Amino acid sequence: MRVAYKIWLDNNGKVFGEGPYRLLKLVEKTGSLHQAAMQMKMSYRKAWRTLHSIEQNLGYALLDRQVGGVSGGGSQITQNARELIKRYEQFREEAREALERIYRKHFEG
């Protein structure tokens, strides 16, 4: 047996969790929301709506978008998005450690 859980941030509805986290990490890696969505097997429209909704809820931009042009456009994550990713990673790791410790106390001790 093992402990299983999901962690997300909530503000009168889900704001940020593993899906948006992975999406932003892929945008950071690929420089493209379209490419990130494809790698996650998600439509571009769903990816855009997801991040737009989070931006509206948080009150700041997660992506700097460049439309078309000679280089074909693309997206980069903002400094605010980098900070959100960093904090989420740290929070998620501390929560994992705490839950594992509590699980061992109750089921292995």
MIFI-420345 format. One record per residue: x, y, z of N, C-alpha, C in turn; residue number from 1; residue in three letters. Coordinates in steps of 0.1 Angstrom, whole numbers, plus 5000, padded with zeros to 4 digits. Example, Ala and Ser with C-alpha at 12.3 -4.5 7.8 and 13.67 -1.06 7.14 Angstrom:
2
<rec n_x="5132" n_y="4943" n_z="5078" ca_x="5123" ca_y="4955" ca_z="5078" c_x="5132" c_y="4967" c_z="5078" i="1" aa="Ala"/>
<rec n_x="5128" n_y="4978" n_z="5071" ca_x="5137" ca_y="4989" ca_z="5071" c_x="5129" c_y="5000" c_z="5079" i="2" aa="Ser"/>
//
This chain:
109
<rec n_x="5008" n_y="4988" n_z="5000" ca_x="5000" ca_y="5000" ca_z="5000" c_x="5009" c_y="5012" c_z="5000" i="1" aa="Met"/>
<rec n_x="5003" n_y="5023" n_z="4995" ca_x="5010" ca_y="5036" ca_z="4995" c_x="5000" c_y="5047" c_z="4995" i="2" aa="Arg"/>
<rec n_x="5004" n_y="5059" n_z="4999" ca_x="4995" ca_y="5070" ca_z="4999" c_x="4995" c_y="5076" c_z="4985" i="3" aa="Val"/>
<rec n_x="4983" n_y="5080" n_z="4980" ca_x="4981" ca_y="5087" ca_z="4967" c_x="4973" c_y="5100" c_z="4970" i="4" aa="Ala"/>
<rec n_x="4976" n_y="5110" n_z="4962" ca_x="4970" ca_y="5123" ca_z="4965" c_x="4972" c_y="5132" c_z="4953" i="5" aa="Tyr"/>
<rec n_x="4963" n_y="5142" n_z="4952" ca_x="4965" ca_y="5153" ca_z="4942" c_x="4966" c_y="5166" c_z="4949" i="6" aa="Lys"/>
<rec n_x="4974" n_y="5175" n_z="4945" ca_x="4975" ca_y="5188" ca_z="4951" c_x="4972" c_y="5199" c_z="4940" i="7" aa="Ile"/>
<rec n_x="4964" n_y="5208" n_z="4944" ca_x="4962" ca_y="5220" ca_z="4936" c_x="4959" c_y="5232" c_z="4944" i="8" aa="Trp"/>
<rec n_x="4961" n_y="5244" n_z="4938" ca_x="4958" ca_y="5256" ca_z="4945" c_x="4944" c_y="5260" c_z="4941" i="9" aa="Leu"/>
<rec n_x="4936" n_y="5265" n_z="4951" ca_x="4922" ca_y="5268" ca_z="4948" c_x="4919" c_y="5283" c_z="4953" i="10" aa="Asp"/>
<rec n_x="4910" n_y="5289" n_z="4945" ca_x="4906" ca_y="5303" ca_z="4948" c_x="4891" c_y="5304" c_z="4943" i="11" aa="Asn"/>
<rec n_x="4882" n_y="5298" n_z="4950" ca_x="4868" ca_y="5297" ca_z="4946" c_x="4868" c_y="5289" c_z="4933" i="12" aa="Asn"/>
<rec n_x="4875" n_y="5278" n_z="4932" ca_x="4877" ca_y="5270" ca_z="4920" c_x="4891" c_y="5267" c_z="4918" i="13" aa="Gly"/>
<rec n_x="4894" n_y="5256" n_z="4911" ca_x="4908" ca_y="5252" ca_z="4909" c_x="4915" c_y="5263" c_z="4901" i="14" aa="Lys"/>
<rec n_x="4927" n_y="5267" n_z="4906" ca_x="4935" ca_y="5277" ca_z="4900" c_x="4947" c_y="5271" c_z="4893" i="15" aa="Val"/>
<rec n_x="4954" n_y="5263" n_z="4901" ca_x="4967" ca_y="5258" ca_z="4896" c_x="4970" c_y="5244" c_z="4901" i="16" aa="Phe"/>
<rec n_x="4974" n_y="5235" n_z="4893" ca_x="4977" ca_y="5222" ca_z="4897" c_x="4987" c_y="5216" c_z="4888" i="17" aa="Gly"/>
<rec n_x="4987" n_y="5202" n_z="4888" ca_x="4997" ca_y="5195" ca_z="4880" c_x="4996" c_y="5197" c_z="4865" i="18" aa="Glu"/>
<rec n_x="4984" n_y="5198" n_z="4859" ca_x="4982" ca_y="5200" ca_z="4845" c_x="4988" c_y="5214" c_z="4840" i="19" aa="Gly"/>
<rec n_x="4983" n_y="5225" n_z="4846" ca_x="4988" ca_y="5238" ca_z="4842" c_x="5003" c_y="5239" c_z="4845" i="20" aa="Pro"/>
<rec n_x="5008" n_y="5233" n_z="4856" ca_x="5023" ca_y="5232" ca_z="4859" c_x="5030" c_y="5226" c_z="4847" i="21" aa="Tyr"/>
<rec n_x="5026" n_y="5214" n_z="4843" ca_x="5033" ca_y="5207" ca_z="4832" c_x="5032" c_y="5215" c_z="4819" i="22" aa="Arg"/>
<rec n_x="5020" n_y="5222" n_z="4817" ca_x="5019" ca_y="5230" ca_z="4805" c_x="5028" c_y="5242" c_z="4804" i="23" aa="Leu"/>
<rec n_x="5030" n_y="5249" n_z="4816" ca_x="5039" ca_y="5260" ca_z="4816" c_x="5054" c_y="5255" c_z="4815" i="24" aa="Leu"/>
<rec n_x="5057" n_y="5244" n_z="4821" ca_x="5071" ca_y="5238" ca_z="4819" c_x="5074" c_y="5235" c_z="4805" i="25" aa="Lys"/>
<rec n_x="5064" n_y="5230" n_z="4797" ca_x="5066" ca_y="5227" ca_z="4783" c_x="5066" c_y="5239" c_z="4775" i="26" aa="Leu"/>
<rec n_x="5059" n_y="5250" n_z="4778" ca_x="5060" ca_y="5262" ca_z="4771" c_x="5074" c_y="5268" c_z="4773" i="27" aa="Val"/>
<rec n_x="5079" n_y="5267" n_z="4785" ca_x="5092" ca_y="5272" ca_z="4788" c_x="5103" c_y="5264" c_z="4780" i="28" aa="Glu"/>
<rec n_x="5101" n_y="5251" n_z="4778" ca_x="5110" ca_y="5243" ca_z="4771" c_x="5109" c_y="5245" c_z="4756" i="29" aa="Lys"/>
<rec n_x="5097" n_y="5246" n_z="4751" ca_x="5095" ca_y="5247" ca_z="4736" c_x="5094" c_y="5261" c_z="4731" i="30" aa="Thr"/>
<rec n_x="5091" n_y="5270" n_z="4739" ca_x="5088" ca_y="5284" ca_z="4734" c_x="5075" c_y="5286" c_z="4726" i="31" aa="Gly"/>
<rec n_x="5066" n_y="5276" n_z="4729" ca_x="5054" ca_y="5276" ca_z="4721" c_x="5043" c_y="5270" c_z="4729" i="32" aa="Ser"/>
<rec n_x="5032" n_y="5277" n_z="4730" ca_x="5020" ca_y="5271" ca_z="4737" c_x="5014" c_y="5260" c_z="4728" i="33" aa="Leu"/>
<rec n_x="5014" n_y="5262" n_z="4715" ca_x="5009" ca_y="5252" ca_z="4705" c_x="5017" c_y="5239" c_z="4707" i="34" aa="His"/>
<rec n_x="5030" n_y="5240" n_z="4707" ca_x="5039" ca_y="5228" ca_z="4708" c_x="5036" c_y="5221" c_z="4722" i="35" aa="Gln"/>
<rec n_x="5035" n_y="5229" n_z="4732" ca_x="5033" ca_y="5224" ca_z="4746" c_x="5020" c_y="5217" c_z="4746" i="36" aa="Ala"/>
<rec n_x="5009" n_y="5223" n_z="4741" ca_x="4996" ca_y="5216" ca_z="4740" c_x="4997" c_y="5203" c_z="4733" i="37" aa="Ala"/>
<rec n_x="5003" n_y="5203" n_z="4721" ca_x="5005" ca_y="5191" ca_z="4713" c_x="5012" c_y="5180" c_z="4721" i="38" aa="Met"/>
<rec n_x="5022" n_y="5183" n_z="4728" ca_x="5030" ca_y="5173" ca_z="4736" c_x="5021" c_y="5167" c_z="4747" i="39" aa="Gln"/>
<rec n_x="5012" n_y="5175" n_z="4752" ca_x="5003" ca_y="5171" ca_z="4763" c_x="4990" c_y="5164" c_z="4757" i="40" aa="Met"/>
<rec n_x="4989" n_y="5163" n_z="4744" ca_x="4977" ca_y="5158" ca_z="4737" c_x="4965" c_y="5166" c_z="4741" i="41" aa="Lys"/>
<rec n_x="4966" n_y="5179" n_z="4740" ca_x="4956" ca_y="5188" ca_z="4744" c_x="4954" c_y="5198" c_z="4732" i="42" aa="Met"/>
<rec n_x="4942" n_y="5202" n_z="4730" ca_x="4940" ca_y="5212" ca_z="4719" c_x="4946" c_y="5225" c_z="4723" i="43" aa="Ser"/>
<rec n_x="4950" n_y="5233" n_z="4713" ca_x="4956" ca_y="5246" ca_z="4716" c_x="4945" c_y="5255" c_z="4723" i="44" aa="Tyr"/>
<rec n_x="4933" n_y="5254" n_z="4718" ca_x="4922" ca_y="5262" ca_z="4724" c_x="4920" c_y="5259" c_z="4739" i="45" aa="Arg"/>
<rec n_x="4921" n_y="5246" n_z="4743" ca_x="4919" ca_y="5242" ca_z="4757" c_x="4931" c_y="5248" c_z="4765" i="46" aa="Lys"/>
<rec n_x="4943" n_y="5246" n_z="4760" ca_x="4955" ca_y="5251" ca_z="4767" c_x="4954" c_y="5266" c_z="4769" i="47" aa="Ala"/>
<rec n_x="4950" n_y="5273" n_z="4758" ca_x="4949" ca_y="5288" ca_z="4759" c_x="4939" c_y="5292" c_z="4769" i="48" aa="Trp"/>
<rec n_x="4927" n_y="5285" n_z="4769" ca_x="4916" ca_y="5289" ca_z="4778" c_x="4921" c_y="5286" c_z="4793" i="49" aa="Arg"/>
<rec n_x="4928" n_y="5275" n_z="4795" ca_x="4932" ca_y="5271" ca_z="4808" c_x="4941" c_y="5282" c_z="4814" i="50" aa="Thr"/>
<rec n_x="4951" n_y="5286" n_z="4806" ca_x="4961" ca_y="5296" ca_z="4811" c_x="4954" c_y="5309" c_z="4812" i="51" aa="Leu"/>
<rec n_x="4946" n_y="5313" n_z="4803" ca_x="4939" ca_y="5326" ca_z="4803" c_x="4930" c_y="5326" c_z="4816" i="52" aa="His"/>
<rec n_x="4923" n_y="5316" n_z="4819" ca_x="4915" ca_y="5315" ca_z="4831" c_x="4923" c_y="5317" c_z="4844" i="53" aa="Ser"/>
<rec n_x="4935" n_y="5310" n_z="4844" ca_x="4944" ca_y="5311" ca_z="4856" c_x="4949" c_y="5326" c_z="4857" i="54" aa="Ile"/>
<rec n_x="4953" n_y="5332" n_z="4845" ca_x="4957" ca_y="5346" ca_z="4845" c_x="4947" c_y="5355" c_z="4851" i="55" aa="Glu"/>
<rec n_x="4934" n_y="5353" n_z="4847" ca_x="4923" ca_y="5361" ca_z="4852" c_x="4922" c_y="5359" c_z="4867" i="56" aa="Gln"/>
<rec n_x="4923" n_y="5347" n_z="4872" ca_x="4921" ca_y="5344" ca_z="4886" c_x="4932" c_y="5350" c_z="4894" i="57" aa="Asn"/>
<rec n_x="4944" n_y="5349" n_z="4889" ca_x="4956" ca_y="5353" ca_z="4897" c_x="4958" c_y="5368" c_z="4895" i="58" aa="Leu"/>
<rec n_x="4954" n_y="5374" n_z="4884" ca_x="4955" ca_y="5388" ca_z="4882" c_x="4969" c_y="5392" c_z="4876" i="59" aa="Gly"/>
<rec n_x="4976" n_y="5383" n_z="4870" ca_x="4988" ca_y="5386" ca_z="4863" c_x="4990" c_y="5376" c_z="4852" i="60" aa="Tyr"/>
<rec n_x="4998" n_y="5380" n_z="4842" ca_x="5001" ca_y="5372" ca_z="4830" c_x="5011" c_y="5361" c_z="4833" i="61" aa="Ala"/>
<rec n_x="5008" n_y="5349" n_z="4827" ca_x="5018" ca_y="5338" ca_z="4828" c_x="5026" c_y="5337" c_z="4815" i="62" aa="Leu"/>
<rec n_x="5021" n_y="5342" n_z="4804" ca_x="5028" ca_y="5341" ca_z="4791" c_x="5030" c_y="5354" c_z="4785" i="63" aa="Leu"/>
<rec n_x="5042" n_y="5356" n_z="4779" ca_x="5044" ca_y="5367" ca_z="4769" c_x="5042" c_y="5361" c_z="4756" i="64" aa="Asp"/>
<rec n_x="5032" n_y="5365" n_z="4748" ca_x="5028" ca_y="5359" ca_z="4736" c_x="5033" c_y="5368" c_z="4724" i="65" aa="Arg"/>
<rec n_x="5038" n_y="5362" n_z="4714" ca_x="5042" ca_y="5369" ca_z="4702" c_x="5035" c_y="5363" c_z="4690" i="66" aa="Gln"/>
<rec n_x="5026" n_y="5371" n_z="4683" ca_x="5018" ca_y="5365" ca_z="4673" c_x="5025" c_y="5367" c_z="4659" i="67" aa="Val"/>
<rec n_x="5026" n_y="5356" n_z="4651" ca_x="5031" ca_y="5357" ca_z="4638" c_x="5044" c_y="5363" c_z="4636" i="68" aa="Gly"/>
<rec n_x="5045" n_y="5370" n_z="4625" ca_x="5058" ca_y="5377" ca_z="4622" c_x="5068" c_y="5368" c_z="4614" i="69" aa="Gly"/>
<rec n_x="5080" n_y="5373" n_z="4612" ca_x="5090" ca_y="5365" ca_z="4604" c_x="5093" c_y="5352" c_z="4611" i="70" aa="Val"/>
<rec n_x="5095" n_y="5353" n_z="4625" ca_x="5099" ca_y="5340" ca_z="4632" c_x="5087" c_y="5331" c_z="4635" i="71" aa="Ser"/>
<rec n_x="5075" n_y="5336" n_z="4631" ca_x="5063" ca_y="5327" ca_z="4633" c_x="5057" c_y="5328" c_z="4647" i="72" aa="Gly"/>
<rec n_x="5061" n_y="5337" n_z="4655" ca_x="5055" ca_y="5339" ca_z="4668" c_x="5059" c_y="5329" c_z="4678" i="73" aa="Gly"/>
<rec n_x="5053" n_y="5329" n_z="4690" ca_x="5057" ca_y="5319" ca_z="4701" c_x="5053" c_y="5325" c_z="4714" i="74" aa="Gly"/>
<rec n_x="5056" n_y="5318" n_z="4724" ca_x="5053" ca_y="5322" ca_z="4738" c_x="5064" c_y="5319" c_z="4747" i="75" aa="Ser"/>
<rec n_x="5066" n_y="5328" n_z="4757" ca_x="5076" ca_y="5326" ca_z="4767" c_x="5069" c_y="5328" c_z="4781" i="76" aa="Gln"/>
<rec n_x="5073" n_y="5321" n_z="4791" ca_x="5067" ca_y="5323" ca_z="4804" c_x="5072" c_y="5336" c_z="4810" i="77" aa="Ile"/>
<rec n_x="5064" n_y="5342" n_z="4818" ca_x="5068" ca_y="5354" ca_z="4825" c_x="5075" c_y="5352" c_z="4837" i="78" aa="Thr"/>
<rec n_x="5081" n_y="5362" n_z="4843" ca_x="5088" ca_y="5361" ca_z="4856" c_x="5078" c_y="5356" c_z="4867" i="79" aa="Gln"/>
<rec n_x="5066" n_y="5361" n_z="4866" ca_x="5055" ca_y="5357" ca_z="4876" c_x="5053" c_y="5342" c_z="4874" i="80" aa="Asn"/>
<rec n_x="5052" n_y="5337" n_z="4862" ca_x="5050" ca_y="5323" ca_z="4860" c_x="5062" c_y="5315" c_z="4865" i="81" aa="Ala"/>
<rec n_x="5074" n_y="5319" n_z="4863" ca_x="5086" ca_y="5313" ca_z="4869" c_x="5085" c_y="5312" c_z="4884" i="82" aa="Arg"/>
<rec n_x="5081" n_y="5322" n_z="4890" ca_x="5079" ca_y="5323" ca_z="4905" c_x="5068" c_y="5313" c_z="4909" i="83" aa="Glu"/>
<rec n_x="5057" n_y="5313" n_z="4902" ca_x="5046" ca_y="5304" ca_z="4906" c_x="5051" c_y="5289" c_z="4904" i="84" aa="Leu"/>
<rec n_x="5058" n_y="5286" n_z="4894" ca_x="5063" ca_y="5273" ca_z="4892" c_x="5073" c_y="5269" c_z="4903" i="85" aa="Ile"/>
<rec n_x="5082" n_y="5278" n_z="4907" ca_x="5091" ca_y="5275" ca_z="4917" c_x="5084" c_y="5273" c_z="4931" i="86" aa="Lys"/>
<rec n_x="5075" n_y="5281" n_z="4934" ca_x="5068" ca_y="5280" ca_z="4947" c_x="5059" c_y="5267" c_z="4947" i="87" aa="Arg"/>
<rec n_x="5053" n_y="5264" n_z="4935" ca_x="5045" ca_y="5252" ca_z="4935" c_x="5053" c_y="5240" c_z="4936" i="88" aa="Tyr"/>
<rec n_x="5065" n_y="5239" n_z="4930" ca_x="5074" ca_y="5228" ca_z="4931" c_x="5079" c_y="5226" c_z="4946" i="89" aa="Glu"/>
<rec n_x="5082" n_y="5237" n_z="4952" ca_x="5086" ca_y="5236" ca_z="4966" c_x="5075" c_y="5232" c_z="4975" i="90" aa="Gln"/>
<rec n_x="5063" n_y="5237" n_z="4973" ca_x="5051" ca_y="5234" ca_z="4981" c_x="5048" c_y="5219" c_z="4979" i="91" aa="Phe"/>
<rec n_x="5048" n_y="5215" n_z="4967" ca_x="5044" ca_y="5201" ca_z="4963" c_x="5054" c_y="5191" c_z="4970" i="92" aa="Arg"/>
<rec n_x="5067" n_y="5194" n_z="4970" ca_x="5077" ca_y="5186" ca_z="4976" c_x="5075" c_y="5185" c_z="4991" i="93" aa="Glu"/>
<rec n_x="5073" n_y="5196" n_z="4997" ca_x="5071" ca_y="5196" ca_z="5012" c_x="5059" c_y="5188" c_z="5015" i="94" aa="Glu"/>
<rec n_x="5048" n_y="5190" n_z="5007" ca_x="5036" ca_y="5183" ca_z="5010" c_x="5038" c_y="5168" c_z="5008" i="95" aa="Ala"/>
<rec n_x="5045" n_y="5164" n_z="4998" ca_x="5048" ca_y="5149" ca_z="4996" c_x="5056" c_y="5144" c_z="5008" i="96" aa="Arg"/>
<rec n_x="5066" n_y="5151" n_z="5013" ca_x="5074" ca_y="5146" ca_z="5024" c_x="5065" c_y="5145" c_z="5037" i="97" aa="Glu"/>
<rec n_x="5056" n_y="5155" n_z="5039" ca_x="5048" ca_y="5154" ca_z="5051" c_x="5038" c_y="5143" c_z="5050" i="98" aa="Ala"/>
<rec n_x="5032" n_y="5141" n_z="5038" ca_x="5022" ca_y="5130" ca_z="5037" c_x="5029" c_y="5117" c_z="5038" i="99" aa="Leu"/>
<rec n_x="5040" n_y="5115" n_z="5033" ca_x="5048" ca_y="5102" ca_z="5034" c_x="5051" c_y="5100" c_z="5049" i="100" aa="Glu"/>
<rec n_x="5055" n_y="5110" n_z="5056" ca_x="5058" ca_y="5109" ca_z="5071" c_x="5045" c_y="5105" c_z="5078" i="101" aa="Arg"/>
<rec n_x="5034" n_y="5111" n_z="5075" ca_x="5022" ca_y="5108" ca_z="5082" c_x="5017" c_y="5094" c_z="5079" i="102" aa="Ile"/>
<rec n_x="5018" n_y="5091" n_z="5066" ca_x="5014" ca_y="5077" ca_z="5062" c_x="5022" c_y="5067" c_z="5070" i="103" aa="Tyr"/>
<rec n_x="5035" n_y="5068" n_z="5070" ca_x="5044" ca_y="5059" ca_z="5077" c_x="5040" c_y="5058" c_z="5092" i="104" aa="Arg"/>
<rec n_x="5036" n_y="5069" n_z="5098" ca_x="5032" ca_y="5069" ca_z="5112" c_x="5020" c_y="5061" c_z="5115" i="105" aa="Lys"/>
<rec n_x="5010" n_y="5061" n_z="5106" ca_x="4997" ca_y="5055" ca_z="5108" c_x="4997" c_y="5041" c_z="5102" i="106" aa="His"/>
<rec n_x="5005" n_y="5038" n_z="5092" ca_x="5004" ca_y="5025" ca_z="5085" c_x="5016" c_y="5016" c_z="5085" i="107" aa="Phe"/>
<rec n_x="5027" n_y="5022" n_z="5089" ca_x="5039" ca_y="5013" ca_z="5090" c_x="5045" c_y="5013" c_z="5104" i="108" aa="Glu"/>
<rec n_x="5040" n_y="5021" n_z="5113" ca_x="5046" ca_y="5022" ca_z="5126" c_x="5040" c_y="5014" c_z="5136" i="109" aa="Gly"/>
//
